[in-house]
Amino acid sequence: MLKTNVRLKRQPDKKNGEDQVVIKVQYKQKQYPIPIPYLKVLPKHFDENYYGEWLRDSYTNKEGLHRKKTTVNNNIKHFKTKVDVALENLAEVGFEKLTVNLIKGAIGKDAQDLKENIAFIQDSFYNESLLEVYEYQFLPDYSAQGDQKNLKTLLGHLTAFCKQSKEYEFAQMKDLNSKFLMDFTWYLLDYQIPNRNKKDPHSYLTHETVFKQIKKLRKFIKFCEAKLHKEMPEIEYKFPFKGTIDVVNPLSLNPTELDILYHIDLEDKNLDVVRKAFLLAFATGGQRIGDVRYIIESKKYLSGLSEYFQKKTGRQMVSGILDGYFNKFSKDEITLPSDQHINRLLKKLILHQVDLITNNKKLKDKLGEISPYEFPFDREIKKKSFRGRSQKPVFTKGIPLHKELKFRHARHTFISTMIFREKKTKEDVMLYTGHASEQIINYYLERKKSIEAYEKDSKQVHPNPDLAYVINPNQKSELLELFEEFGTGSVKESDLPW
């Protein structure tokens, strides 16, 4: 069902704080914002009712044109009517895929024009060169995104694959089918990475890396659907080596690390902001970076309750702030850096803690007595991977925590904490995180069973520190003394998260 509302885009201009006025088209639980030309406003001057109403008596735009309140509101209603007519014409044509560009292109055209235009695009698109569409149409659309480098890597693999294969030397869009995906998968599995190490001159891509490349190719297929304004024929695909790809990277911060991150004093403002953002993501149910950014920009966390739609799933969420994990910063205003800088600053934050511990022998010895794990933050991650066509795992050497930890691991930390420390049920965890599938949660529950079995049989703490959540009973009081002794601020017993 199609619905239209006049709303603000909620992406304020950095200079004057104004928001773009948009017509939001709602279809199949998704929203498509169509901007009204030359109209940006301050939220306090705009009433977001069904039609949208300009509240100020007058308005002067960039061109210096002076408009009265009635003129502006009439223009809003006139543009909304145009969008409504365009949607009616699209419904008459029987569109299969709705996009913002399709709606914009439909404004001012009747149903017959739209039908002819869409049919022409679809006929010509299937005969275009696959590599040219990818390079000259798909890549520019992702120029501002962080995965641009990875998408270019995929282009290199696609180009080499097409040149090497006689069948796909002049591949067209219509050749993008199940067989193409499987042939490309085997090409990647056999691809040898040049290595300067003389003992091991060549190594193969891991199964996880190959699968990620195929996922990016699927993103390209979604892009093609948007260009065609229709669903492309479903492509059946099954990775040839079942069970060689981990469902999730279980890396997360352990209880000691989480508590130090909460209580430590940081003079560097950038590190302090990333610390707060990581803890906020954790405390709101392990939310993703896009949702955390919205919670911060809307300042909803200041009220202790956030209501929003998840960007990835579209699910409506009502997240409270977990007691004890963000109380210290609940009234602080946060300005989050760009996505590409967050993980870099998080890495710097972890290294800062490692330096603090390693350079202070007394602190290091004390933490070693308190924590049942390795030294907080100063630990290594062991990874298991499968390479090439082999189904035998290869174990990599220990990788420092700071090289592996990303902002998304706040979500893993939350799930681990809820399952291992708080003993929450699967349903409770899914309510917080917004997971639509039980697959990820079941993965953690299986890990929990294996850890409990290990600790019961061996009567020792599980050696994997980011999954073991057995707390030393003396840790609570000793950590209080430790924080006070090393000048991390006055800490009350009620401040500690557990």
Residue pairs with C-beta under 8 A, 6 or more apart in sequence:
1 27
2 25
2 26
2 27
2 87
2 91
3 25
3 26
3 27
4 23
4 24
4 25
4 26
4 80
4 83
4 84
4 87
5 23
5 24
5 26
5 48
5 50
5 52
6 21
6 22
6 23
6 24
6 48
6 50
6 51
6 52
6 76
6 80
7 21
7 22
7 23
7 24
7 33
7 48
7 52
8 19
8 20
8 21
8 22
8 41
8 43
8 46
8 48
9 19
9 20
9 21
9 22
9 33
9 35
10 19
10 294
10 297
10 298
11 19
11 20
12 18
12 19
12 297
13 19
13 40
16 42
17 42
18 40
18 41
18 42
19 40
19 41
19 42
19 43
19 46
20 35
20 36
20 39
20 40
21 35
21 36
21 39
21 40
21 41
21 46
21 52
21 76
22 33
22 34
22 35
22 36
23 33
23 34
23 36
23 79
23 80
23 83
24 31
24 32
24 33
24 34
25 31
25 32
25 33
25 34
25 83
25 87
25 98
25 103
26 32
27 98
28 98
29 314
30 98
30 314
32 98
32 99
32 100
32 103
33 100
34 83
34 100
34 103
34 104
36 75
36 76
36 79
37 79
38 61
38 62
38 63
39 61
39 72
39 75
39 76
41 54
45 54
45 55
45 56
46 52
46 53
46 54
46 55
47 53
47 55
51 76
51 77
51 80
52 76
52 80
53 73
53 76
54 69
54 72
54 73
54 76
55 69
56 69
57 68
57 69
58 66
58 67
58 68
58 69
59 66
59 67
59 68
59 69
59 72
60 66
60 67
61 67
67 75
82 107
82 108
83 103
83 107
86 103
86 106
86 107
86 108
86 109
87 103
87 106
89 106
89 109
89 110
89 111
89 114
90 98
90 102
90 103
90 106
90 114
92 111
93 111
93 114
93 115
93 118
95 102
95 118
95 229
95 230
96 229
96 230
96 231
97 225
97 226
97 228
97 229
97 230
97 231
98 229
99 226
99 229
101 226
102 229
105 114
105 117
106 114
109 117
118 229
118 230
121 227
121 228
121 229
122 228
122 229
122 230
125 133
125 173
125 224
125 227
125 228
126 172
126 173
126 174
127 172
127 173
127 174
128 172
128 173
129 170
129 171
129 172
129 173
130 158
130 162
130 171
130 172
130 173
130 175
130 176
131 155
131 158
131 159
131 162
131 171
133 173
133 224
134 155
134 158
134 220
135 155
137 223
137 227
138 151
138 220
138 223
139 148
139 151
139 152
139 155
141 223
142 148
142 151
146 339
146 340
147 216
150 212
150 216
151 216
153 213
154 213
154 216
154 217
157 184
157 187
157 188
157 191
157 213
158 184
158 217
161 168
161 183
161 184
161 187
162 168
162 169
162 170
162 171
163 169
164 187
165 183
165 187
167 183
168 175
168 180
168 183
171 180
173 224
176 221
176 224
176 232
176 235
177 233
177 235
178 235
178 236
178 237
181 214
181 217
181 235
181 237
182 237
182 240
184 214
184 217
185 210
185 214
185 239
185 240
186 240
188 205
188 209
188 210
188 213
189 204
189 205
189 207
189 210
189 240
189 388
189 389
190 204
190 388
190 389
191 204
191 205
192 202
192 203
192 204
193 202
193 203
193 204
193 205
194 201
194 202
195 201
195 202
195 203
203 387
204 387
204 388
204 389
204 390
205 387
205 388
206 385
206 386
206 387
207 239
207 241
207 244
207 245
207 385
207 386
207 387
208 245
208 246
208 385
208 386
211 239
211 245
214 237
214 239
221 232
221 235
224 232
225 231
225 232
239 245
241 386
241 389
241 391
244 386
244 391
244 393
245 386
246 384
247 439
247 440
247 443
248 412
248 440
248 443
249 409
249 412
250 412
250 416
250 443
250 444
250 447
250 466
250 467
251 381
251 404
251 405
251 409
251 412
251 466
252 409
252 412
252 413
252 415
252 416
252 417
252 466
252 467
253 261
253 405
253 409
253 413
253 466
254 373
254 376
254 465
254 466
254 468
254 469
255 417
255 421
255 469
255 471
255 498
256 367
256 370
256 371
256 373
256 376
256 475
256 479
257 353
257 376
257 377
258 282
258 325
258 413
258 417
258 497
259 479
259 496
259 497
260 353
260 376
260 377
261 275
261 278
261 279
261 353
262 279
262 325
262 328
262 497
263 328
263 483
263 488
263 489
263 491
263 495
264 275
264 353
264 356
264 488
265 487
265 488
265 489
266 272
266 275
266 349
266 352
268 352
270 337
270 345
271 345
271 348
271 349
271 352
273 334
273 335
273 336
273 337
273 345
274 337
274 342
274 345
274 346
274 349
275 349
276 326
276 329
276 332
276 334
277 292
277 296
277 334
277 336
277 342
277 407
278 346
278 407
278 410
279 325
279 326
279 329
279 410
280 292
280 295
280 296
280 301
280 321
280 326
280 329
280 334
281 287
281 288
281 289
281 292
281 407
281 410
281 411
281 414
282 322
282 325
282 326
282 410
282 413
282 414
282 417
283 321
283 322
283 325
283 326
284 291
284 292
284 295
284 301
284 306
284 319
284 320
284 321
284 322
285 317
285 319
285 322
285 414
285 432
285 433
285 434
286 410
286 411
286 412
286 413
286 414
286 415
286 432
286 433
287 295
287 310
287 317
287 319
287 411
287 433
287 434
288 310
288 311
288 312
288 408
288 411
289 339
289 342
289 407
289 408
290 311
290 312
291 308
291 310
291 311
291 317
292 336
293 336
294 308
294 311
295 301
295 306
295 308
295 319
296 334
296 335
296 336
297 336
298 306
298 308
299 333
300 306
300 307
300 308
301 321
301 326
301 330
302 330
302 331
302 333
304 320
304 321
304 330
305 318
305 319
305 320
305 321
306 317
306 318
306 319
306 320
307 316
307 317
307 318
307 319
308 316
308 317
308 319
309 315
309 316
309 317
310 317
310 434
313 434
313 436
315 434
315 436
317 434
319 432
321 330
324 495
324 496
324 497
324 498
325 497
327 495
328 495
336 342
337 345
342 407
343 406
343 407
346 405
346 406
346 407
347 402
347 403
347 405
350 377
350 401
350 402
350 405
351 402
353 376
353 377
354 377
354 378
354 402
356 363
357 363
357 364
357 367
357 375
357 376
357 377
357 378
358 364
358 375
358 378
360 486
363 482
363 486
364 375
366 478
366 482
367 375
367 376
367 482
368 375
369 478
370 472
370 474
370 475
370 478
370 479
370 482
371 472
371 475
372 461
372 468
372 470
372 471
372 472
373 379
373 461
373 465
373 468
374 465
377 401
377 402
378 401
379 400
379 401
379 465
380 398
380 399
380 400
380 401
381 398
381 399
381 400
381 401
381 404
381 466
382 395
382 396
382 397
382 398
382 399
383 395
383 396
383 399
384 393
384 394
384 395
384 396
385 393
385 394
385 396
386 392
386 393
386 394
387 394
411 433
414 432
414 433
415 429
415 433
415 440
415 441
415 444
416 444
416 466
416 467
416 469
417 469
418 424
418 428
418 429
418 432
419 429
419 441
419 444
419 445
419 448
420 448
420 451
420 467
420 468
420 469
421 469
421 471
421 498
426 438
426 441
426 442
426 445
429 435
429 441
430 438
430 441
435 441
447 467
451 462
451 464
451 467
451 468
454 462
455 461
455 462
455 468
455 470
461 468
461 470
462 468
462 470
471 498
476 493
476 496
476 498
479 496
480 491
480 493
480 496
483 489
483 491
484 490
484 491
